[in-house]
């Protein structure tokens, strides 16, 4: 997936491979049209992903 998105960054989140893509397309989710902060996105992912059933089994 990272190869398809110019601004995507390969990352690891909680030991799993991940792709971080915070570009202008995500700004449609915000009223101020600002791209989300990468650190904030990763922080949310680290809190939410472990709550998904089966996440730790991957």
N, CA, C and O atoms as a Tinker XYZ file with bonds, in Angstrom:
   232  protein
     1  N      0.824000   -1.198000    0.000000    73     2
     2  CA     0.000000    0.000000    0.000000    64     1     3
     3  C      0.866000    1.259000    0.000000    63     2     4     5
     4  O      0.541000    2.245000   -0.662000    81     3
     5  N      1.961000    1.218000    0.741000    73     3     6
     6  CA     2.817000    2.407000    0.816000    64     5     7
     7  C      3.364000    2.790000   -0.553000    63     6     8     9
     8  O      3.608000    3.968000   -0.816000    81     7
     9  N      3.556000    1.817000   -1.414000    73     7    10
    10  CA     4.083000    2.108000   -2.744000    64     9    11
    11  C      3.075000    2.842000   -3.621000    63    10    12    13
    12  O      3.465000    3.512000   -4.577000    81    11
    13  N      1.783000    2.728000   -3.310000    73    11    14
    14  CA     0.746000    3.375000   -4.108000    64    13    15
    15  C      0.493000    4.819000   -3.707000    63    14    16    17
    16  O     -0.042000    5.595000   -4.499000    81    15
    17  N      0.864000    5.181000   -2.514000    73    15    18
    18  CA     0.595000    6.520000   -1.998000    64    17    19
    19  C      1.907000    7.287000   -1.873000    63    18    20    21
    20  O      2.812000    6.861000   -1.155000    81    19
    21  N      2.009000    8.400000   -2.561000    73    19    22
    22  CA     3.268000    9.152000   -2.596000    64    21    23
    23  C      3.770000    9.578000   -1.222000    63    22    24    25
    24  O      4.975000    9.563000   -0.973000    81    23
    25  N      2.871000    9.952000   -0.340000    73    23    26
    26  CA     3.293000   10.482000    0.949000    64    25    27
    27  C      3.206000    9.448000    2.070000    63    26    28    29
    28  O      3.402000    9.782000    3.238000    81    27
    29  N      2.915000    8.202000    1.722000    73    27    30
    30  CA     2.782000    7.154000    2.745000    64    29    31
    31  C      4.144000    6.818000    3.342000    63    30    32    33
    32  O      5.176000    6.869000    2.673000    81    31
    33  N      4.105000    6.474000    4.619000    73    31    34
    34  CA     5.322000    6.100000    5.338000    64    33    35
    35  C      5.126000    4.719000    5.953000    63    34    36    37
    36  O      4.134000    4.475000    6.640000    81    35
    37  N      6.071000    3.818000    5.706000    73    35    38
    38  CA     6.013000    2.502000    6.334000    64    37    39
    39  C      6.381000    2.661000    7.803000    63    38    40    41
    40  O      7.381000    3.298000    8.135000    81    39
    41  N      5.576000    2.085000    8.670000    73    39    42
    42  CA     5.780000    2.170000   10.112000    64    41    43
    43  C      5.525000    0.822000   10.749000    63    42    44    45
    44  O      5.096000   -0.122000   10.086000    81    43
    45  N      5.786000    0.743000   12.009000    73    43    46
    46  CA     5.402000   -0.396000   12.827000    64    45    47
    47  C      4.584000    0.161000   13.984000    63    46    48    49
    48  O      5.012000    1.092000   14.666000    81    47
    49  N      3.406000   -0.413000   14.199000    73    47    50
    50  CA     2.540000    0.015000   15.292000    64    49    51
    51  C      2.289000   -1.196000   16.174000    63    50    52    53
    52  O      1.687000   -2.179000   15.744000    81    51
    53  N      2.751000   -1.115000   17.397000    73    51    54
    54  CA     2.588000   -2.199000   18.362000    64    53    55
    55  C      3.078000   -3.533000   17.807000    63    54    56    57
    56  O      2.466000   -4.577000   18.030000    81    55
    57  N      4.183000   -3.478000   17.088000    73    55    58
    58  CA     4.800000   -4.687000   16.547000    64    57    59
    59  C      4.210000   -5.187000   15.244000    63    58    60    61
    60  O      4.637000   -6.227000   14.742000    81    59
    61  N      3.238000   -4.477000   14.677000    73    59    62
    62  CA     2.616000   -4.869000   13.415000    64    61    63
    63  C      3.026000   -3.900000   12.314000    63    62    64    65
    64  O      3.160000   -2.704000   12.573000    81    63
    65  N      3.232000   -4.392000   11.080000    73    63    66
    66  CA     3.535000   -3.483000    9.977000    64    65    67
    67  C      2.336000   -2.577000    9.715000    63    66    68    69
    68  O      1.186000   -3.008000    9.803000    81    67
    69  N      2.617000   -1.337000    9.396000    73    67    70
    70  CA     1.547000   -0.363000    9.169000    64    69    71
    71  C      1.985000    0.639000    8.113000    63    70    72    73
    72  O      3.168000    0.747000    7.790000    81    71
    73  N      1.019000    1.364000    7.587000    73    71    74
    74  CA     1.280000    2.447000    6.650000    64    73    75
    75  C      0.599000    3.694000    7.190000    63    74    76    77
    76  O     -0.597000    3.675000    7.480000    81    75
    77  N      1.345000    4.765000    7.326000    73    75    78
    78  CA     0.814000    6.039000    7.796000    64    77    79
    79  C      0.653000    6.949000    6.578000    63    78    80    81
    80  O      1.614000    7.234000    5.865000    81    79
    81  N     -0.569000    7.391000    6.362000    73    79    82
    82  CA    -0.851000    8.276000    5.221000    64    81    83
    83  C     -1.727000    9.419000    5.708000    63    82    84    85
    84  O     -2.950000    9.289000    5.762000    81    83
    85  N     -1.115000   10.519000    6.056000    73    83    86
    86  CA    -1.870000   11.697000    6.497000    64    85    87
    87  C     -1.646000   12.797000    5.463000    63    86    88    89
    88  O     -0.692000   13.570000    5.543000    81    87
    89  N     -2.534000   12.841000    4.512000    73    87    90
    90  CA    -2.418000   13.781000    3.401000    64    89    91
    91  C     -3.663000   14.662000    3.358000    63    90    92    93
    92  O     -4.533000   14.557000    4.223000    81    91
    93  N     -3.742000   15.508000    2.375000    73    91    94
    94  CA    -4.876000   16.419000    2.242000    64    93    95
    95  C     -6.202000   15.675000    2.153000    63    94    96    97
    96  O     -7.234000   16.232000    2.528000    81    95
    97  N     -6.209000   14.442000    1.671000    73    95    98
    98  CA    -7.463000   13.705000    1.561000    64    97    99
    99  C     -8.090000   13.489000    2.929000    63    98   100   101
   100  O     -9.315000   13.438000    3.044000    81    99
   101  N     -7.267000   13.362000    3.973000    73    99   102
   102  CA    -7.788000   13.175000    5.325000    64   101   103
   103  C     -8.334000   14.495000    5.875000    63   102   104   105
   104  O     -9.160000   14.480000    6.788000    81   103
   105  N     -7.893000   15.624000    5.343000    73   103   106
   106  CA    -8.339000   16.925000    5.845000    64   105   107
   107  C     -9.840000   17.115000    5.671000    63   106   108   109
   108  O    -10.421000   17.955000    6.358000    81   107
   109  N    -10.517000   16.341000    4.748000    73   107   110
   110  CA   -11.981000   16.495000    4.586000    64   109   111
   111  C    -12.707000   16.107000    5.853000    63   110   112   113
   112  O    -13.883000   16.436000    6.013000    81   111
   113  N    -12.012000   15.390000    6.791000    73   111   114
   114  CA   -12.608000   14.963000    8.053000    64   113   115
   115  C    -12.542000   16.062000    9.104000    63   114   116   117
   116  O    -13.109000   15.914000   10.187000    81   115
   117  N    -11.869000   17.146000    8.805000    73   115   118
   118  CA   -11.674000   18.215000    9.779000    64   117   119
   119  C    -12.320000   19.504000    9.285000    63   118   120   121
   120  O    -12.320000   19.784000    8.087000    81   119
   121  N    -12.857000   20.267000   10.187000    73   119   122
   122  CA   -13.469000   21.536000    9.816000    64   121   123
   123  C    -12.437000   22.612000    9.500000    63   122   124   125
   124  O    -12.743000   23.568000    8.788000    81   123
   125  N    -11.215000   22.470000   10.020000    73   123   126
   126  CA   -10.197000   23.493000    9.777000    64   125   127
   127  C     -9.306000   23.173000    8.576000    63   126   128   129
   128  O     -8.389000   23.936000    8.274000    81   127
   129  N     -9.561000   22.053000    7.884000    73   127   130
   130  CA    -8.820000   21.634000    6.679000    64   129   131
   131  C     -7.339000   21.402000    6.920000    63   130   132   133
   132  O     -6.555000   21.417000    5.971000    81   131
   133  N     -6.942000   21.190000    8.151000    73   131   134
   134  CA    -5.544000   20.925000    8.472000    64   133   135
   135  C     -5.330000   19.410000    8.521000    63   134   136   137
   136  O     -6.173000   18.671000    9.030000    81   135
   137  N     -4.214000   18.966000    7.997000    73   135   138
   138  CA    -3.884000   17.539000    8.032000    64   137   139
   139  C     -3.603000   17.129000    9.479000    63   138   140   141
   140  O     -2.929000   17.866000   10.199000    81   139
   141  N     -4.105000   15.972000    9.920000    73   139   142
   142  CA    -3.867000   15.527000   11.295000    64   141   143
   143  C     -2.382000   15.362000   11.597000    63   142   144   145
   144  O     -1.588000   15.068000   10.702000    81   143
   145  N     -2.021000   15.546000   12.825000    73   143   146
   146  CA    -0.654000   15.366000   13.283000    64   145   147
   147  C     -0.327000   13.868000   13.310000    63   146   148   149
   148  O     -1.078000   13.079000   13.883000    81   147
   149  N      0.785000   13.480000   12.693000    73   147   150
   150  CA     1.162000   12.066000   12.629000    64   149   151
   151  C      1.289000   11.441000   14.018000    63   150   152   153
   152  O      0.863000   10.305000   14.228000    81   151
   153  N      1.862000   12.164000   14.952000    73   151   154
   154  CA     2.027000   11.636000   16.308000    64   153   155
   155  C      0.668000   11.371000   16.951000    63   154   156   157
   156  O      0.502000   10.395000   17.682000    81   155
   157  N     -0.301000   12.240000   16.677000    73   155   158
   158  CA    -1.642000   12.039000   17.223000    64   157   159
   159  C     -2.294000   10.807000   16.611000    63   158   160   161
   160  O     -2.935000   10.029000   17.317000    81   159
   161  N     -2.134000   10.625000   15.304000    73   159   162
   162  CA    -2.689000    9.436000   14.649000    64   161   163
   163  C     -2.093000    8.157000   15.226000    63   162   164   165
   164  O     -2.815000    7.196000   15.492000    81   163
   165  N     -0.796000    8.146000   15.415000    73   163   166
   166  CA    -0.144000    6.955000   15.973000    64   165   167
   167  C     -0.575000    6.711000   17.411000    63   166   168   169
   168  O     -0.748000    5.561000   17.815000    81   167
   169  N     -0.749000    7.757000   18.179000    73   167   170
   170  CA    -1.192000    7.626000   19.557000    64   169   171
   171  C     -2.586000    7.018000   19.627000    63   170   172   173
   172  O     -2.846000    6.138000   20.448000    81   171
   173  N     -3.473000    7.485000   18.772000    73   171   174
   174  CA    -4.835000    6.936000   18.730000    64   173   175
   175  C     -4.788000    5.467000   18.319000    63   174   176   177
   176  O     -5.465000    4.635000   18.923000    81   175
   177  N     -4.000000    5.143000   17.304000    73   175   178
   178  CA    -3.888000    3.755000   16.851000    64   177   179
   179  C     -3.391000    2.845000   17.971000    63   178   180   181
   180  O     -3.892000    1.733000   18.136000    81   179
   181  N     -2.415000    3.311000   18.736000    73   179   182
   182  CA    -1.866000    2.502000   19.818000    64   181   183
   183  C     -2.877000    2.277000   20.946000    63   182   184   185
   184  O     -2.772000    1.300000   21.688000    81   183
   185  N     -3.838000    3.161000   21.074000    73   183   186
   186  CA    -4.872000    3.003000   22.106000    64   185   187
   187  C     -6.054000    2.171000   21.608000    63   186   188   189
   188  O     -6.623000    1.383000   22.364000    81   187
   189  N     -6.420000    2.344000   20.343000    73   187   190
   190  CA    -7.616000    1.699000   19.803000    64   189   191
   191  C     -7.353000    0.272000   19.321000    63   190   192   193
   192  O     -8.143000   -0.629000   19.601000    81   191
   193  N     -6.268000    0.063000   18.612000    73   191   194
   194  CA    -6.030000   -1.250000   18.008000    64   193   195
   195  C     -6.047000   -2.404000   19.008000    63   194   196   197
   196  O     -6.622000   -3.446000   18.694000    81   195
   197  N     -5.448000   -2.277000   20.195000    73   195   198
   198  CA    -5.487000   -3.400000   21.139000    64   197   199
   199  C     -6.896000   -3.751000   21.627000    63   198   200   201
   200  O     -7.101000   -4.830000   22.184000    81   199
   201  N     -7.858000   -2.864000   21.428000    73   199   202
   202  CA    -9.229000   -3.156000   21.864000    64   201   203
   203  C     -9.998000   -3.986000   20.842000    63   202   204   205
   204  O    -11.098000   -4.456000   21.133000    81   203
   205  N     -9.440000   -4.173000   19.661000    73   203   206
   206  CA   -10.093000   -4.949000   18.619000    64   205   207
   207  C     -9.882000   -6.429000   18.897000    63   206   208   209
   208  O     -8.741000   -6.868000   19.046000    81   207
   209  N    -10.968000   -7.216000   18.970000    73   207   210
   210  CA   -10.818000   -8.651000   19.229000    64   209   211
   211  C     -9.902000   -9.309000   18.199000    63   210   212   213
   212  O    -10.062000   -9.112000   16.994000    81   211
   213  N     -8.946000  -10.087000   18.687000    73   211   214
   214  CA    -8.022000  -10.793000   17.808000    64   213   215
   215  C     -6.787000   -9.999000   17.412000    63   214   216   217
   216  O     -5.896000  -10.542000   16.758000    81   215
   217  N     -6.711000   -8.731000   17.790000    73   215   218
   218  CA    -5.561000   -7.903000   17.384000    64   217   219
   219  C     -4.242000   -8.525000   17.848000    63   218   220   221
   220  O     -3.285000   -8.586000   17.076000    81   219
   221  N     -4.184000   -8.976000   19.074000    73   219   222
   222  CA    -2.940000   -9.529000   19.606000    64   221   223
   223  C     -2.563000  -10.866000   19.019000    63   222   224   225
   224  O     -1.437000  -11.328000   19.209000    81   223
   225  N     -3.485000  -11.506000   18.304000    73   223   226
   226  CA    -3.209000  -12.811000   17.723000    64   225   227
   227  C     -2.562000  -12.708000   16.363000    63   226   228   229
   228  O     -2.129000  -13.720000   15.812000    81   227
   229  N     -2.483000  -11.480000   15.791000    73   227   230
   230  CA    -1.964000  -11.307000   14.435000    64   229   231
   231  C     -0.510000  -11.357000   14.438000    63   230   232
   232  O      0.114000  -11.231000   13.384000    81   231
